[in-house]
Amino acid sequence: LVMHGTDDDIVAYHQAESFVKAMERAGKPLEFIEFKDAGHRLEDTDVRVRLLTAIDAFLAKHNPAE
């Protein structure tokens, strides 16, 4: 699971794009979520809700609690 804000001023967005492309070239499965206009800290409440919901769904799918 890779998530990145397009306006991140700490880690450049193109680094996430490069990572995703490298994983795809290597045939590795991944989920990529882009947060448009979000910075490094993902401070917006709506963005945080989307982030936490995505993490919850990812963990339920790949590491379910039993």
C-alpha positions in Angstrom: 0.0 0.0 0.0 1.5 3.3 -1.1 -0.2 6.6 -0.3 1.2 10.0 -1.2 0.0 13.6 -1.3 0.7 15.5 -4.5 1.8 18.6 -2.7 4.2 16.9 -0.3 7.0 19.4 0.4 9.1 16.9 2.3 9.1 13.8 0.0 8.7 14.7 -3.6 5.6 13.2 -5.3 7.7 12.0 -8.2 9.5 9.6 -5.8 6.3 7.8 -5.1 5.5 7.6 -8.8 9.0 6.2 -9.5 8.5 3.6 -6.7 5.1 2.6 -8.1 6.5 2.2 -11.6 9.4 0.2 -10.4 7.1 -2.2 -8.5 4.9 -2.5 -11.6 8.0 -3.3 -13.8 9.0 -5.9 -11.2 5.5 -7.5 -11.4 4.9 -6.8 -7.7 1.3 -6.1 -6.7 0.5 -2.9 -4.9 -2.2 -0.4 -4.2 -1.4 3.3 -4.8 -3.6 6.1 -3.5 -2.9 9.6 -4.5 -4.1 12.5 -2.3 -4.5 15.5 -4.6 -3.4 18.8 -3.1 -2.4 17.1 0.2 1.0 17.8 1.8 3.3 15.6 3.8 1.4 15.6 7.0 -2.0 14.9 5.5 -3.6 17.3 7.9 -7.0 17.6 6.2 -9.7 15.7 8.1 -11.2 14.2 4.9 -7.8 13.1 3.7 -7.0 11.5 7.1 -10.4 9.6 7.0 -9.6 8.3 3.5 -6.1 7.3 4.6 -7.3 5.4 7.7 -10.1 3.8 5.8 -7.7 2.6 3.1 -5.3 1.2 5.7 -8.2 -0.6 7.4 -9.3 -2.1 4.2 -5.8 -3.1 3.2 -5.1 -4.8 6.5 -8.5 -6.6 6.5 -7.7 -7.9 3.0 -4.0 -8.8 3.5 -3.7 -9.4 7.3 -7.2 -10.1 8.7 -7.7 -10.3 12.4 -9.1 -13.6 13.4 
